[in-house]
Every structure is written in structure tokens, then in C-alpha cells.
Amino acid sequence: MNGKLLLYILIALPLIFSCKSSNDRKANDEFEVPDSVANKGVLEVSDEAMENITENISSHIETAALIKDLNAPFSKDYLAPAGKVDNYNTNFEQALILGVYGADMGYLNMYNKTTVALDYLSSIRKMANSIKVGQFFDFATLHRLAKNNEELDSLMYITQRNFNQMDQYLRENNRSNLSTLMVAGGWIEGLYLSGQVYRSRPDEELREAIGEQKIILGDLMILMRNFESDPDFKNLIEDFENIHQLYQDVTITIEQGEPTRKVVDGRLVIEQNTKSIVNVSDELLERIIKESVEIRNKIINQ
């Protein structure tokens, strides 16, 4: 696996927002954003910063394949309850849980659990409408995709693009705080799920993938701290800071290899071969997994 392997089982977070026509979007753009929803960040998040993070977390396909190859048995107990959407009353909670449900959809997708996935799609649609991004949600398309996970690479390219469009829409409407929350919710749920899989089926590559989360977590902390003037964000940042501190003891070194060449479409291509070496002790790994459980359960009120 390459050095960009980042643990993020969020197969469905971008997938849950399927962009409709420009006319539909224009009609839905015209609404008043209440103060409770508006972005309270000090600085606006640049396109480059958010794209860098979403591009990194989009490399989750490799990790999804890795977990599936472990032949770990499916466990519904790992998932956040899908039938408790009414427990999340604020836009803050709804954006976080939307990210969590997206990660759970990824786990379900891996195991082809179509029936259960449809329950989560229903909850996702309700959350999306609550935070006024329902115009990016196409339930009919998602119903079909939940039943057919072939050509995943092409599907993920399209859905990642749609997520970027939704994120841009939120930022243009002074709501980048919600976009950040969705990424945070999905990230912690992805880490939680992978930790549970690792506990049941310890694997060196999965261990390294968990350790490599240090990279994306550093970027995510910067994004979240931009909204620390919001009391809810401040509490969330404090929770994430606990796991962030644990990751400070994870070391990642990059080993440069000899470049190789190959011919692609009749053209010479030179590839720079690098390898990331992740060092995380058994004790530290368990502490990270345990902390991910505590943060995640607090988010889902469990």
C-alpha cells in the first residue's frame, strides 16, 4: 500500500449527496440562513485547503478493500443506530451524525448489506433535509447504488466530485462549519469501525492504516479550530484533542525508493516510489482505539 493510504471507510458520505440539475440547485439556493446554522469561523476555509483534505480521505478505497480481504465477520453492533434521528435536534448534531451514517454506509457497502443500508439511506435523507442540503440528495439513485456496488472506482470518482460541489455550496452560503462537521463525524466513525475490525482481526497493514490517520487528523484539527468560538465546536475540539495528543507519539517516516519507468499510452512515465513506515506500539494503538470509541459514542449519544 502506498503512503497515501488513509483510513476512512466513508464510501457513502460523498455518495449520499448526488447533485441534481442546476435549475433545482438555483431554486434551493434562495433561503435565509438562520444564525444557528451560519458559519461562525474566524477565517473562511479556502478551496485548496478543503480539497486537499477531501482528496486525502477519498483514498479510503484501498482500506475498504483491505478490511474486506481480512474476512472479518460483519457485525451490526458496530453501527450507530439508524432509527434515532429524532434524537439529533440541532444542525451541529445533525451534520456530525450525517458524517457518522456515511461511514456506516461504507461498512455496509463492503458487506453488501442492502436491506440494512436502505434504513440508513432513509435516515441520511432526513438529516440532509434538516441541514438544508437535501437538494444534493437523490434517494432513487442511492437506492439503486445500494443494490449494486460494481465499478466502485468510477462511482467514487463521481460521488467525490459531488461532495466537493456540496462543500463548495455550503461555503458559498457561509456554512462551512457544517461541512467540517460532516468530515469530522465521518472520520471518527471510520476510525472507530476500523479499530473494532482490528480488535477482531489484528493485521499489520490495517495497523499502519490506523497509524497513518495522524496525517489527516492534523489537517482536520486545523479546520475545527477555526470554529472554536462556537461553544459546541469548542467541546468537540477538546474531545478530538485527546486523540490528537495520542497520535503525537505515532511516528511516520517516508522512505524514498528508486524511481521506475513505464509506458502509458505510448508515453514514458517516471514514477517516484516512496514508502511510509508507521511506528505505533501495541499499547498506543489500543489507547487510540479506546479513545475513538469514547468520542464516537459521545457523538451518537450512546
Secondary structure by P-SEA (a helix, b strand, c coil): ccccccccccccccccbbbccaaaaaaaccccccccccccccccccaaaaaaaaaaaccaaaaaaaaaaaccccccccccccccccccccaaaaaaaaaaaaaaaaaaaaacaaaaaaaaaaaaaaaaaaacccccccaaaaaaaaacccaaaaaaaaaaaaaaaaaaaaaaaccaaaaaaaaaaaaaaaaaaaaaaaaacccaaaaaaaaaaaaaaaaaaaaaaaacccaaaaaaaaaaaaaaaaaccbbbbbbbcbbbbbbcccbbbbbbbbbbbbbbcaaaaaaaaaaaaaaaaaaacc
